[in-house]
Amino acid sequence: MRPTTASPCITTNRIAASRDFYQTYFSARLTFDCGWYISLELGQGLSLQFMEPQQGQPVCNTEGLTYNLCVEDVDGEYRRITSAGLAAALPIEDHPWGDRGFAVKDPNGVLLYIYSNREPAPEYKPFVIPRVPHDG
């Protein structure tokens, strides 16, 4: 597998405090915010996400670290990984927020979320924060 990006996602009940901390002290730029999930850009190719557990949502990691790995062909990676004998912790499926993905756990219990980007469903499009060009 050759991910195109990799970023940590921390499961927490402190979304607002996390957002404010990274925006205030690290000049992070908010790129997605639906209330229970935020994505912050820290620089070219560097991002950090925070997710609040959602009732009824299948989440294998109720607190701690999930590592997000964006790949070109998520279906191919799913076939490769599961045929090699690794069980999926979350099944492969399309998600309305704009990706198709699945998850596995490493030997330490870290959830590895492997995904490819997709067009978000209409109800999630308002949460995508467009990049504003600036004079540099």
Backbone bond lengths (Angstrom), bond angles and torsions (degrees), N, CA, C in turn:
res aa  C-N    CA-C-N  psi(-1)  N-CA   C-N-CA  omega(-1)  CA-C   N-CA-C  phi
1 M - - - 1.444 - - 1.521 108.58 -
2 R 1.315 115.28 140.27 1.457 122.47 176.59 1.528 108.62 -128.26
3 P 1.353 117.91 88.72 1.465 119.47 -179.94 1.520 111.34 -62.13
4 T 1.325 115.88 146.62 1.459 120.45 175.32 1.522 110.96 -86.25
5 T 1.344 116.68 -26.73 1.463 122.03 172.07 1.521 108.12 -146.83
6 A 1.311 116.02 159.00 1.461 122.32 175.28 1.523 107.37 -143.61
7 S 1.338 116.17 133.84 1.460 119.40 -179.03 1.518 109.98 -152.02
8 P 1.338 116.78 145.65 1.462 120.04 177.08 1.521 111.74 -80.86
9 C 1.326 115.65 145.39 1.462 122.78 173.50 1.522 106.81 -124.62
10 I 1.306 116.38 120.42 1.457 121.95 -177.26 1.527 108.83 -102.34
11 T 1.322 116.35 124.07 1.456 121.81 176.72 1.518 108.00 -83.56
12 T 1.331 115.81 125.59 1.457 121.15 -174.12 1.517 110.57 -157.32
13 N 1.303 116.63 159.52 1.464 122.14 171.20 1.529 110.72 -98.05
14 R 1.331 117.17 10.44 1.461 122.43 -177.93 1.536 111.06 -115.85
15 I 1.328 116.05 55.84 1.473 121.62 -177.36 1.538 110.74 -62.95
16 A 1.324 117.40 -54.01 1.466 120.81 -175.86 1.524 111.47 -61.47
17 A 1.321 117.88 -44.45 1.463 120.86 179.35 1.520 110.78 -63.48
18 S 1.315 117.16 -38.51 1.471 120.92 178.92 1.524 110.28 -65.81
19 R 1.334 116.77 -46.12 1.463 121.85 178.04 1.528 110.75 -57.70
20 D 1.328 115.99 -50.77 1.460 120.53 -177.51 1.532 111.64 -62.40
21 F 1.320 116.94 -41.51 1.458 121.87 179.59 1.529 111.11 -58.77
22 Y 1.325 117.26 -51.67 1.468 120.07 -176.36 1.528 112.36 -72.62
23 Q 1.326 117.56 -31.22 1.464 119.08 175.60 1.522 110.98 -70.93
24 T 1.328 117.22 -41.32 1.460 121.77 -177.59 1.525 112.89 -71.06
25 Y 1.311 116.59 -47.97 1.461 119.81 -171.26 1.524 115.11 -98.18
26 F 1.325 117.87 -16.32 1.462 120.45 -177.48 1.523 113.29 -127.38
27 S 1.332 117.01 10.89 1.464 122.74 178.88 1.527 112.48 52.13
28 A 1.311 116.67 36.05 1.460 120.89 178.85 1.521 110.19 -67.90
29 R 1.324 115.33 144.99 1.462 121.50 178.58 1.522 108.34 -106.37
30 L 1.322 116.46 125.68 1.448 122.36 178.24 1.527 109.07 -71.78
31 T 1.347 117.04 125.21 1.465 120.60 -179.94 1.518 112.73 -114.28
32 F 1.324 117.32 -15.97 1.471 121.85 177.66 1.514 107.58 -156.46
33 D 1.344 116.11 134.97 1.466 119.86 179.68 1.517 109.65 -153.43
34 C 1.331 116.73 103.58 1.472 120.27 175.56 1.528 110.15 -109.94
35 G 1.321 116.50 17.70 1.453 120.92 178.40 1.520 112.79 94.51
36 W 1.314 117.40 -54.73 1.466 121.18 -178.15 1.522 112.49 -97.22
37 Y 1.332 117.62 -7.02 1.464 122.24 178.34 1.516 107.50 -144.65
38 I 1.334 116.00 129.19 1.464 119.95 176.21 1.523 109.20 -130.04
39 S 1.314 114.19 152.56 1.459 121.09 174.33 1.520 107.56 -127.00
40 L 1.318 115.10 130.65 1.460 122.01 -179.05 1.524 109.36 -119.72
41 E 1.315 116.04 131.73 1.462 121.12 175.85 1.521 108.01 -94.04
42 L 1.320 115.84 126.51 1.459 121.06 -178.42 1.516 112.56 -100.95
43 G 1.291 117.57 -13.36 1.452 122.89 -178.17 1.513 108.91 164.14
44 Q 1.302 116.32 -178.02 1.456 121.11 -178.64 1.528 111.10 -55.36
45 G 1.338 116.23 110.19 1.454 120.75 177.30 1.517 115.12 78.60
46 L 1.323 117.85 3.50 1.468 121.45 -179.73 1.524 109.85 -113.62
47 S 1.322 115.91 124.71 1.459 119.17 177.64 1.520 109.66 -143.77
48 L 1.311 114.38 164.49 1.452 122.80 -178.15 1.521 106.72 -144.66
49 Q 1.331 116.66 136.13 1.449 120.80 179.88 1.528 110.23 -121.32
50 F 1.332 114.66 152.89 1.453 122.35 175.46 1.521 107.61 -131.53
51 M 1.331 116.65 136.00 1.458 122.00 -177.19 1.522 110.05 -133.86
52 E 1.319 115.05 133.39 1.459 121.52 174.48 1.527 108.15 -94.91
53 P 1.333 118.32 131.93 1.464 119.65 178.82 1.524 110.92 -55.86
54 Q 1.331 116.33 138.85 1.459 122.26 -179.27 1.517 110.73 -112.60
55 Q 1.322 116.77 132.87 1.461 121.68 178.17 1.526 109.43 -61.74
56 G 1.330 116.13 132.00 1.450 121.62 177.66 1.507 114.84 82.70
57 Q 1.318 117.61 -6.38 1.462 120.81 179.47 1.523 108.94 -92.39
58 P 1.332 117.09 131.72 1.468 118.05 -179.93 1.521 110.67 -71.58
59 V 1.319 115.99 103.48 1.454 121.81 179.21 1.520 107.79 -125.09
60 C 1.314 115.91 128.76 1.468 119.88 -179.75 1.515 112.04 -87.73
61 N 1.296 117.40 -13.02 1.449 121.07 -174.50 1.525 108.19 -125.74
62 T 1.325 117.56 97.87 1.462 120.60 -176.41 1.522 112.90 -81.80
63 E 1.318 117.49 -14.09 1.459 121.49 172.15 1.510 108.12 -161.06
64 G 1.299 116.12 147.34 1.448 119.52 179.12 1.514 112.86 111.56
65 L 1.321 115.93 -150.38 1.458 121.94 -168.48 1.521 112.88 -105.06
66 T 1.327 115.08 134.64 1.450 123.88 166.38 1.522 105.15 -120.41
67 Y 1.322 117.43 134.90 1.455 120.39 177.65 1.513 107.88 -106.38
68 N 1.339 117.36 120.44 1.459 123.75 -177.91 1.522 109.91 -90.12
69 L 1.332 116.29 127.82 1.460 121.78 178.80 1.521 108.48 -123.16
70 C 1.326 116.92 109.42 1.462 121.77 178.91 1.529 108.40 -85.99
71 V 1.324 115.98 128.38 1.463 121.79 -179.40 1.522 109.24 -126.96
72 E 1.324 116.05 161.55 1.465 120.68 179.67 1.526 111.57 -71.40
73 D 1.339 117.83 -40.86 1.464 122.62 -173.56 1.528 109.95 -126.99
74 V 1.319 116.94 86.19 1.460 120.95 -176.46 1.531 111.56 -65.38
75 D 1.322 117.73 -35.35 1.466 119.67 179.56 1.528 111.08 -66.52
76 G 1.320 116.53 -39.92 1.456 120.58 176.53 1.518 111.98 -64.00
77 E 1.332 116.75 -40.82 1.473 120.17 178.16 1.518 110.91 -67.22
78 Y 1.325 117.10 -38.26 1.460 120.03 177.55 1.530 110.27 -61.16
79 R 1.335 116.88 -47.23 1.465 120.31 178.77 1.526 110.88 -61.29
80 R 1.325 117.26 -44.46 1.457 121.52 -178.21 1.533 111.52 -62.36
81 I 1.323 116.23 -48.18 1.463 121.15 -175.61 1.526 111.47 -69.10
82 T 1.335 117.19 -45.68 1.467 118.91 -178.09 1.529 111.35 -71.84
83 S 1.329 117.82 -32.89 1.477 118.42 177.84 1.528 110.98 -71.21
84 A 1.331 117.06 -21.16 1.468 120.92 175.79 1.527 111.26 -80.39
85 G 1.349 117.08 -4.80 1.459 120.06 174.56 1.514 116.20 107.36
86 L 1.334 118.62 -1.82 1.467 120.35 179.99 1.530 108.76 -86.88
87 A 1.320 117.04 126.14 1.464 121.84 -179.94 1.525 110.25 -79.53
88 A 1.306 115.89 140.98 1.464 120.92 176.61 1.523 109.44 -75.99
89 A 1.326 117.06 133.50 1.460 122.23 175.16 1.528 109.96 -80.91
90 L 1.310 117.05 -30.08 1.463 124.60 172.05 1.516 106.83 -130.63
91 P 1.330 118.78 135.14 1.463 120.64 -178.14 1.522 111.87 -69.59
92 I 1.313 115.96 159.10 1.458 119.50 176.44 1.522 108.90 -72.85
93 E 1.323 115.49 132.62 1.464 120.28 178.99 1.518 110.15 -164.50
94 D 1.326 114.13 160.02 1.463 121.10 174.90 1.517 108.41 -79.87
95 H 1.340 116.12 141.85 1.459 121.71 178.90 1.520 109.52 -119.88
96 P 1.313 117.36 138.49 1.460 120.07 -174.85 1.520 114.40 -64.70
97 W 1.332 118.16 -20.09 1.465 119.99 -178.60 1.524 112.43 -77.03
98 G 1.333 118.11 -6.20 1.460 119.21 171.07 1.505 115.84 118.56
99 D 1.331 117.52 34.00 1.460 118.48 172.29 1.520 110.74 -152.57
100 R 1.304 115.60 168.00 1.460 123.96 171.01 1.510 104.33 -123.92
101 G 1.343 117.02 125.88 1.449 117.65 -174.56 1.507 113.85 -159.57
102 F 1.319 113.44 174.78 1.455 123.42 175.94 1.512 107.01 -149.13
103 A 1.323 116.61 173.00 1.458 119.71 -179.67 1.517 110.72 -138.38
104 V 1.325 113.89 150.71 1.462 123.30 171.99 1.526 106.32 -131.90
105 K 1.324 116.54 165.29 1.466 120.28 176.36 1.521 108.99 -113.14
106 D 1.330 114.94 141.46 1.456 118.98 175.07 1.533 108.97 -84.27
107 P 1.329 119.07 175.35 1.463 120.53 -177.81 1.528 114.62 -60.59
108 N 1.341 117.73 -17.84 1.463 121.95 -179.69 1.522 112.97 -93.81
109 G 1.321 116.98 -0.31 1.452 120.87 -177.59 1.508 114.03 88.27
110 V 1.346 118.05 4.09 1.457 121.06 177.07 1.528 107.70 -72.98
111 L 1.318 115.92 128.89 1.452 121.13 179.09 1.529 108.61 -80.99
112 L 1.316 116.90 127.08 1.464 122.74 176.48 1.522 107.12 -105.63
113 Y 1.327 116.23 110.50 1.461 121.53 -179.77 1.524 107.57 -96.60
114 I 1.317 116.34 114.70 1.465 122.65 -175.84 1.525 106.73 -107.61
115 Y 1.333 117.01 126.64 1.457 119.95 -171.64 1.523 112.02 -150.51
116 S 1.336 114.36 164.28 1.460 123.96 167.46 1.517 106.68 -125.14
117 N 1.312 116.80 143.14 1.460 121.06 179.92 1.522 111.03 -70.38
118 R 1.311 115.57 146.94 1.453 125.02 175.65 1.518 107.74 -136.66
119 E 1.313 115.98 166.84 1.462 121.36 174.29 1.533 108.12 -66.86
120 P 1.350 118.31 128.28 1.463 118.52 178.58 1.532 111.60 -68.35
121 A 1.318 115.81 151.65 1.463 121.60 175.18 1.531 108.36 -64.64
122 P 1.320 116.80 155.42 1.471 119.83 -177.41 1.522 114.06 -51.33
123 E 1.336 117.98 -36.78 1.465 119.39 -177.76 1.526 112.81 -71.05
124 Y 1.341 118.41 -15.07 1.465 121.64 178.42 1.530 113.08 -102.61
125 K 1.313 118.37 -14.05 1.470 120.68 -179.48 1.532 113.40 -58.69
126 P 1.341 119.59 -35.90 1.468 118.68 179.20 1.534 114.08 -64.36
127 F 1.338 117.27 -17.44 1.459 120.00 -177.63 1.517 113.40 -88.29
128 V 1.327 116.87 -11.70 1.459 121.13 176.79 1.522 107.24 -78.29
129 I 1.314 116.00 123.53 1.459 121.28 -176.10 1.523 108.39 -99.70
130 P 1.342 117.09 113.57 1.469 119.34 -176.23 1.521 112.00 -67.68
131 R 1.303 113.47 150.23 1.459 120.94 177.69 1.522 108.06 -73.43
132 V 1.322 115.38 130.85 1.454 120.95 178.61 1.529 107.20 -101.37
133 P 1.347 117.15 117.83 1.465 117.93 179.02 1.524 110.48 -66.68
134 H 1.311 115.38 146.84 1.456 120.04 178.11 1.524 109.27 -133.03
135 D 1.298 114.60 156.32 1.480 119.78 177.67 1.507 107.76 -75.05
136 G 1.310 115.63 132.79 1.440 117.39 -174.10 1.437 115.42 -118.27
